Amino acid sequence: MRYAPGDCLGQAGVLTGAVIPFRVQALTSSVVYEIAKGDIDPILKARPAIAAELGRIVARREAAWTDRLNVVDDLDKRSENLAARLADRIKVLLRF
């Protein structure tokens, strides 16, 4: 995934308490701010709309990742089918 200026990341872990390991690599000079769960909890309690928006962001990203994984899975299945078809053709060609 690519993030643009102003994007946020890591909110799934903050909102759900889940440990979600991932690696982030900046392609350009970047400034990153970390907001600890203890610092954001009072804000989310006072402004539930922020939590709702973060939830929407998490849901959109989850859907995007699922779509990407489905594409990879489809490609893997096609490769397996292709490999099987090629093996069958080789057997026919070599008559065994």
C-alpha positions in Angstrom: 0.0 0.0 0.0 1.1 3.6 -0.5 0.3 6.4 1.8 0.1 10.0 0.9 0.8 13.1 3.0 -1.7 13.3 5.8 -2.6 9.6 5.8 -2.6 7.7 9.0 -1.7 4.1 9.7 -1.9 1.7 12.7 -5.4 2.6 13.6 -6.6 -1.0 13.5 -4.4 -1.9 16.4 -5.5 1.2 18.4 -9.2 0.6 17.8 -9.2 -3.2 18.2 -6.2 -3.9 20.5 -4.9 -6.4 17.9 -1.3 -6.7 17.2 -1.0 -6.2 13.4 2.6 -6.5 12.3 3.7 -4.6 9.2 6.7 -2.9 7.8 6.6 0.7 6.7 9.2 2.2 4.3 9.3 5.8 3.3 10.0 6.5 -0.4 10.7 10.2 0.3 11.6 12.3 3.3 8.9 11.9 5.8 7.8 13.1 9.2 6.0 10.5 11.3 4.0 11.2 14.5 3.2 8.5 16.9 0.1 8.8 19.0 -0.1 6.3 21.9 -3.3 4.5 22.7 -3.4 6.2 26.1 -3.2 9.6 24.5 -5.9 8.9 21.9 -8.5 7.2 24.1 -9.8 10.4 25.7 -10.1 12.0 22.3 -12.1 9.1 20.9 -14.3 9.0 23.9 -15.0 12.8 23.6 -15.4 12.7 19.8 -16.9 9.4 18.7 -17.1 10.6 15.2 -13.3 10.4 15.0 -13.5 6.7 16.0 -16.2 6.1 13.4 -14.0 7.7 10.7 -11.0 5.7 11.8 -13.2 2.6 11.6 -14.2 3.5 8.0 -10.6 3.9 7.1 -9.7 0.5 8.6 -12.7 -1.1 6.7 -11.6 0.4 3.4 -8.1 -0.8 3.8 -9.2 -4.2 4.9 -11.4 -4.5 1.7 -8.4 -3.3 -0.4 -6.1 -5.9 1.1 -8.8 -8.6 0.6 -9.2 -7.6 -3.0 -5.4 -7.8 -3.5 -5.2 -11.2 -1.8 -8.0 -12.5 -4.0 -6.2 -11.4 -7.1 -3.0 -13.2 -6.0 -5.1 -16.3 -5.1 -6.7 -16.3 -8.5 -3.3 -15.9 -10.2 -2.0 -18.9 -8.1 -5.0 -21.0 -9.1 -4.5 -20.1 -12.8 -0.8 -21.0 -12.5 -1.6 -24.3 -10.9 -4.2 -25.0 -13.7 -1.7 -24.0 -16.3 1.0 -26.2 -14.8 -1.4 -29.2 -14.8 -2.5 -28.6 -18.4 1.1 -28.3 -19.5 2.0 -31.5 -17.7 -0.9 -33.3 -19.4 0.2 -31.9 -22.8 3.8 -33.1 -22.2 2.5 -36.6 -21.3 0.5 -36.7 -24.6 3.5 -35.4 -26.6 5.9 -37.9 -25.1 3.2 -40.6 -25.2 3.3 -41.8 -21.5 
